[in-house]
């Protein structure tokens, strides 16, 4: 190993905040962490202000540099469609979970797309959004020089947009525009959408440049860095990232073709089989506004409730892929209190997590020994329900795994590590709590089964 730098930072750009960690390579530990929340108007339902995010990012990198950081790895939320004009200014900033253009999803041959991209056509892809822009905002596409994602935009802005912009292939794979057979752009669809000349150069997540005394790695999407920083390349564990959305998955030697979960390109010729829902902690933000109360997840009553809440407020991605399903309270009567409604909302977060994790376990063919959970909504009481309903040990990290994944990518890009670890704890992943299945909470299986039956009945009825 060619040890050159001493402090490496990982910066994860999420949909509600930017998280960061500093790793001291001589101490083999995380020495500092932090979080910066965005102003409320930064991330809207159909628009994200990428320049505001870049400004916050740039100020953060200056602060980190003052703390002795000279290398930074980046990750960003699931695909954000950014169209750049000739001066490299953003014309769009369409979030991954935006329903804009979702009525065009059915126009694509799902079997054909899945055969090329390994994934079901879904709302976080770019295909239907580009078609929607062509239909309703043709001047945007007409004036677009290049299409990028958020981490690609930030990386290229740091480097001064030299020559053709670059985008990491792992994130681009989620656009639905990369052919898995040859690792290049999906030319047939790109030609159909008339964007072939607007696509950036594909690079690996470890691709790096030096700028003003700091080495930056382009990194990749936060789902992948969360997995890298929590389970590494260990195929016997699942990761769960509990942020604005819930993402969970496991590492596989080969893709698993499924209509309910994603295949992502991972590292070292591996795949990440994973799922992300349409919202998670944002449900609590909505509930606090609706019910005019502050919700402390760890003070919630864990007894079963007569009331059930379906938390599908923006449709759903995995494992349903149903943009039309909606949420609501069920089983309410005159005795239902606000506390009952709050408890039902929190319980529903555990139920959708269990639904996702069960789907992953069924596909894995492996006996999963542990769920490594990180993110702002990795809480003890949610963990108790999830562990008891899945019968799997639930480990909560005290370090944001995505930022550690960013750090590992930066270190490998600079040749400081040869391979990605099977156990990221050797590189500073710290554990806050370990929760084992508790038989006393398995009574929730009754409500979980009611939850699934009610959801499926509502979908079948087209409500």
Rosetta blueprint (number, residue, H / E / L):
1 X L
2 X L
3 X L
4 X L
5 X L
6 X L
7 X E
8 X E
9 X E
10 X E
11 X E
12 X E
13 X E
14 X L
15 X L
16 X L
17 X E
18 X E
19 X E
20 X E
21 X E
22 X E
23 X E
24 X E
25 X L
26 X L
27 X L
28 X L
29 X E
30 X E
31 X E
32 X E
33 X E
34 X E
35 X E
36 X E
37 X E
38 X L
39 X L
40 X L
41 X L
42 X L
43 X E
44 X L
45 X L
46 X L
47 X L
48 X E
49 X L
50 X H
51 X H
52 X H
53 X H
54 X H
55 X H
56 X H
57 X H
58 X H
59 X H
60 X H
61 X H
62 X H
63 X H
64 X H
65 X H
66 X H
67 X L
68 X L
69 X L
70 X L
71 X E
72 X E
73 X E
74 X E
75 X E
76 X E
77 X L
78 X L
79 X L
80 X L
81 X E
82 X E
83 X E
84 X E
85 X L
86 X L
87 X L
88 X L
89 X L
90 X E
91 X L
92 X L
93 X L
94 X E
95 X L
96 X L
97 X L
98 X L
99 X L
100 X L
101 X L
102 X H
103 X H
104 X H
105 X H
106 X H
107 X H
108 X L
109 X L
110 X H
111 X H
112 X H
113 X H
114 X H
115 X H
116 X H
117 X H
118 X L
119 X L
120 X L
121 X L
122 X L
123 X L
124 X L
125 X L
126 X L
127 X H
128 X H
129 X H
130 X H
131 X H
132 X H
133 X H
134 X H
135 X H
136 X H
137 X L
138 X H
139 X H
140 X H
141 X H
142 X H
143 X L
144 X L
145 X L
146 X E
147 X E
148 X E
149 X L
150 X H
151 X H
152 X H
153 X H
154 X H
155 X H
156 X H
157 X H
158 X H
159 X H
160 X L
161 X L
162 X L
163 X L
164 X L
165 X L
166 X E
167 X E
168 X E
169 X H
170 X H
171 X H
172 X H
173 X H
174 X L
175 X L
176 X L
177 X L
178 X E
179 X E
180 X L
181 X L
182 X L
183 X L
184 X E
185 X E
186 X L
187 X H
188 X H
189 X H
190 X H
191 X H
192 X H
193 X L
194 X L
195 X L
196 X H
197 X H
198 X H
199 X E
200 X L
201 X E
202 X E
203 X E
204 X L
205 X L
206 X L
207 X L
208 X E
209 X E
210 X E
211 X E
212 X L
213 X L
214 X E
215 X E
216 X E
217 X E
218 X E
219 X E
220 X E
221 X E
222 X H
223 X H
224 X H
225 X H
226 X H
227 X H
228 X H
229 X H
230 X H
231 X L
232 X L
233 X L
234 X L
235 X L
236 X L
237 X E
238 X E
239 X E
240 X E
241 X E
242 X E
243 X L
244 X L
245 X L
246 X E
247 X E
248 X E
249 X E
250 X E
251 X E
252 X E
253 X L
254 X L
255 X L
256 X L
257 X L
258 X L
259 X L
260 X L
261 X L
262 X E
263 X E
264 X E
265 X E
266 X L
267 X L
268 X L
269 X L
270 X L
271 X E
272 X E
273 X E
274 X E
275 X E
276 X E
277 X L
278 X L
279 X L
280 X L
281 X H
282 X H
283 X H
284 X H
285 X H
286 X H
287 X H
288 X H
289 X H
290 X H
291 X H
292 X L
293 X L
294 X L
295 X L
296 X L
297 X H
298 X H
299 X H
300 X L
301 X L
302 X L
303 X L
304 X L
305 X L
306 X L
307 X L
308 X E
309 X E
310 X E
311 X L
312 X L
313 X L
314 X L
315 X L
316 X E
317 X L
318 X L
319 X L
320 X L
321 X L
322 X E
323 X L
324 X L
325 X L
326 X L
327 X L
328 X E
329 X E
330 X E
331 X L
332 X L
333 X L
334 X L
335 X L
336 X L
337 X L
338 X H
339 X H
340 X H
341 X H
342 X H
343 X H
344 X H
345 X H
346 X H
347 X H
348 X H
349 X H
350 X H
351 X H
352 X H
353 X H
354 X H
355 X H
356 X H
357 X H
358 X H
359 X H
360 X H
361 X H
362 X H
363 X H
364 X H
365 X L
366 X L
367 X L
368 X L
369 X L
370 X E
371 X E
372 X E
373 X E
374 X E
375 X L
376 X L
377 X L
378 X L
379 X L
380 X H
381 X H
382 X H
383 X H
384 X H
385 X H
386 X H
387 X H
388 X H
389 X H
390 X H
391 X L
392 X L
393 X E
394 X E
395 X E
396 X E
397 X E
398 X L
399 X L
400 X L
401 X H
402 X H
403 X H
404 X H
405 X H
406 X H
407 X H
408 X H
409 X H
410 X H
411 X H
412 X H
413 X H
414 X L
415 X L
416 X L
417 X L
418 X L
419 X L
420 X L
421 X L
422 X L
423 X L
424 X H
425 X H
426 X H
427 X H
428 X L
429 X L
430 X L
431 X E
432 X E
433 X E
434 X E
435 X E
436 X L
437 X L
438 X L
439 X H
440 X H
441 X H
442 X L
443 X L
444 X H
445 X H
446 X H
447 X H
448 X H
449 X H
450 X H
451 X H
452 X H
453 X H
454 X H
455 X H
456 X H
457 X H
458 X H
459 X H
460 X H
461 X H
462 X L
463 X L
